[in-house]
């Protein structure tokens, strides 16, 4: 596949300096920006899926009339965490 470019980005000198100040050894500003864009794309995809699951859950609760309290939900999450902790059975 042929590569493409992202639009040029104008930033303040302070923002550029801040970005350059956190570059790792051998890392270019371009690779930093590319990595940042990739991570933001993944974050937004996951966030969109999370919201969709929440809305579907809300509709299911409305349809069935079955609701759970925050305490019940947290207790179930705690049980899942305990199950997956090292050393637990």
C-alpha positions in Angstrom: 0.0 0.0 0.0 1.2 3.5 -0.9 2.0 5.7 2.1 0.2 9.0 2.7 1.0 12.1 4.8 -1.0 13.7 7.6 -1.7 17.4 7.2 1.1 19.8 8.4 0.5 21.0 11.9 1.3 24.5 13.1 2.0 24.7 16.8 3.4 27.2 19.2 7.1 27.1 19.9 6.3 26.1 23.5 4.3 23.0 22.4 7.0 21.9 20.0 9.7 22.3 22.7 7.5 20.4 25.2 7.1 17.6 22.7 10.8 17.5 21.9 11.6 17.5 25.6 9.9 14.1 26.1 11.4 12.3 23.1 13.1 9.0 23.9 16.6 8.2 22.6 16.6 7.9 18.8 12.9 8.9 18.6 12.0 11.6 16.0 9.3 14.2 16.4 7.6 12.6 13.4 7.5 9.1 15.0 6.3 10.7 18.3 3.4 12.4 16.4 2.6 9.2 14.5 2.5 7.1 17.7 0.3 9.7 19.4 -2.1 9.7 16.5 -2.3 5.9 16.5 -2.9 5.8 20.3 -5.6 8.4 20.0 -7.3 6.5 17.2 -7.3 3.3 19.4 -8.5 5.2 22.4 -11.5 6.7 20.5 -12.3 3.3 19.0 -12.4 1.6 22.4 -14.3 4.5 23.9 -16.9 4.3 21.2 -17.3 0.6 21.7 -17.6 1.1 25.5 -20.4 3.7 25.0 -22.2 1.4 22.6 -22.1 -1.4 25.1 -23.4 0.9 27.8 -26.3 2.1 25.7 -27.1 -1.5 24.7 -27.1 -2.4 28.4 -29.4 0.5 29.2 -31.8 -0.6 26.6 -31.7 -4.2 27.8 -32.5 -3.0 31.4 -35.4 -0.9 30.1 -36.7 -3.9 28.1 -36.4 -6.4 30.9 -36.9 -4.2 33.9 -33.8 -5.8 35.6 -31.4 -3.2 37.1 -28.4 -3.5 39.3 -27.2 -1.1 41.9 -23.7 0.4 41.9 -22.8 -1.8 44.9 -23.9 -4.9 43.1 -21.9 -4.0 40.0 -18.8 -3.2 42.0 -19.2 -6.5 44.0 -19.3 -8.4 40.7 -16.2 -6.6 39.4 -14.4 -7.3 42.7 -15.2 -11.0 42.4 -13.8 -11.0 38.9 -10.6 -9.3 40.1 -10.2 -11.8 43.0 -10.6 -14.7 40.6 -7.8 -13.4 38.4 -5.3 -12.4 41.1 -2.1 -14.5 41.2 -2.3 -17.3 43.8 -6.2 -17.4 43.8 -8.1 -20.5 42.9 
